[in-house]
Amino acid sequence: MSRVGKQPVLIPSGVQAQVSGCELAVKGPKGQLKMAFPATFQVTVQEKFITIAPRAEDEEINALHGLYRSLVANMVHGVAVGYLKELEIQGVGFKAAVQGKKAIFNLGFSSPVEVKIPDGIDFKVAENVRLAVSGPDKQQVGDFAAHIKDLFPAEPYKGKGIRFKGEYVRRKVGKTVA
């Protein structure tokens, strides 16, 4: 049995959890999330706790037990507090802007790069180079932040590009002229 999976998930004040069939719905001040569970797990909601228990003992089920408990804990934290990923743009002329539900990046290409902001994601730009991706779904926030970083990852020679805030980019020495 999983050590992580055995621990109950605490429901903070202001968050409501509901189980209907094999689906768990969690609602809080930052939004609402739903997740479907396989029939091999039983999810129960008490007053202040959510517990997940496997219906049978199996090696594969035990491996998934901790995973589903962590996913539920991420859902509860996301609707209560939310998740935030911060990025930085470095480079001369590199900048970003938000227009409606689109993010527009000027990254030295011949034309600006437009990216549609998914529903449930809050995207903010400060000083044209500081980006903030936030939302209740941890996976969606991380995926969108990684997608933005992949537009122009920080390169090792001049350090230009998009990087996570506080990320260290190892610099290389360029060619020397003899």
N, C-alpha and C positions, 0 to 999 in steps of 0.2 A: 504494500500500500504506500502511496506517495506521502512524503512528509509535508510537502507544500499543499497537496490536495486536501489533507485532513483539516487544515486550518480554516475556520469560518471567515467569511468576508464581512467586515463591520459596515453597516449601512449608516452613514452620517445623517444628521438632521437635515431636512429639506430634500432628501432623496427618497423616492418611492420605487419599490421593486415588486414585480408581479410575474407569476409563472402561469402560463396557459399551455397545457399540453407539454410539448418539448421546446417551448420558446420562453426565454426570459426577457422581459422588458424593464428597463431601468429609466426613470425620469427624474431630472433634477433641474437646478437653475441654469445650467449651461446647455441643456438640450435633452434629447431622448435617444436611447440606443436599444436595439433589439439583437438577440443572438439565438440561433437555433442550436439545440443540443442533440447529440445522437441518443437513441433510445437506451443505450447502455449506461447512461447516467441519470441519477435522480436528483433534481434540484429542488430544494425546499427553502422557502422564505419565512423566517420567523420575524419577530418584532424588530430586532436590531441586527440580525445576522442572515447571511445567505450561506447555505451549506451545499456541497456537491458530494455525492456518494456514488460509487460504482455499483451497479446492480449485480455484477458477477466479478469474480477474481480471475484476472487474466493478465499476462505480462504486457500486452499491448494496451489494454484498458488502464492498467496502472500507470503506464507511461503518459497517457493522455489525461489522467486525473489531475495532475499538477498543472498541465497546460490550461485546461478549462477553468480551473480555479483562478489562475493568473489572468486569464481573459476577462473573467467576471470582475476581479479586483480592478483591472484597468477600466472597465466600463463604469464602475461605481465612482472611481476617482475622476474619470473624464466628465461625467455629468455633474459632479459636485464642484470640482476645481478647474478642470480643463487641462489641456496640454499645450505647450508652446515650444516652437523651434525657431531660433534666431539665426539669420544668415547675414553675411557681409559681402559686398561687392568691392573688389579692389581693381583698379586700372584706370588709366586716363580715358575719360569719355564714357566709361561704363556706368550705366544708371538704370533705374527701374521706376515704373509708375503704374498706378492702378486706374483703369477706366471702366467703371461699371463692374461687370463680372469677368474682366480680362486683366491680366498683368502683362505689361509691355516692357521688354528688356532691350536696351541698346548695349550690345556686347561686342562691338567692333565688326559685326557682319555687315553685308551690303544693305540689309534691311532689318528693321526691328523684329524681334521674336515675340509673338503673342502666345500667351498661355491662358486657357480658360480656367478660372478658379472654380473648383468643384463645390457643390452644395454642402453645407455644413462646415466649411473652412472659412476662417476669417483671415484675410491677407492684408497686411499693412506695410507701407513703405515710409521710412523716416529719412530725411536728408538725402534722398535719392539712392542711397547705398546701404541702408540698414533695413533688412527685411524681417518681418515677424509673421510666422504661420501659426495659427492657433485654432483649436476646436476641441470637441469632446471625444472624438475617436482617435486613440493613440496611433493606430495603424495608418489611418488616412492622413493624419498630420505628418507623420514621418515619411510616408510615401510621397506626398506632395512636395515636402522640403527636399527630398532626395531628387525628385524630378527637376526641381528648379536648379539644384546644384549641378545636375548632369548637363544643363544647357551650356555651361562653360566652366568646367572644373578648374580649380586653381592650378596653374602650371608651375613647374619647379624652377624655371630660369628667371623669370621676372616677378613671379608671384601673382600675376593677373588672373582674375576669375572670381568665381563664386565659391565661398567656403562657409562652413558653420562658424558661428561666433566662438572665438577662443580656439579654433582648430589651428594646429601648427602645420605649416607646409614646409617640408624640408627643401631647402634651396640647393641647387646644383651650381657648380662653377661652369661658366661658358667656355668656349674655345679661346685659346690664347694665340696671338699672332707672334710668329717667330722673328 
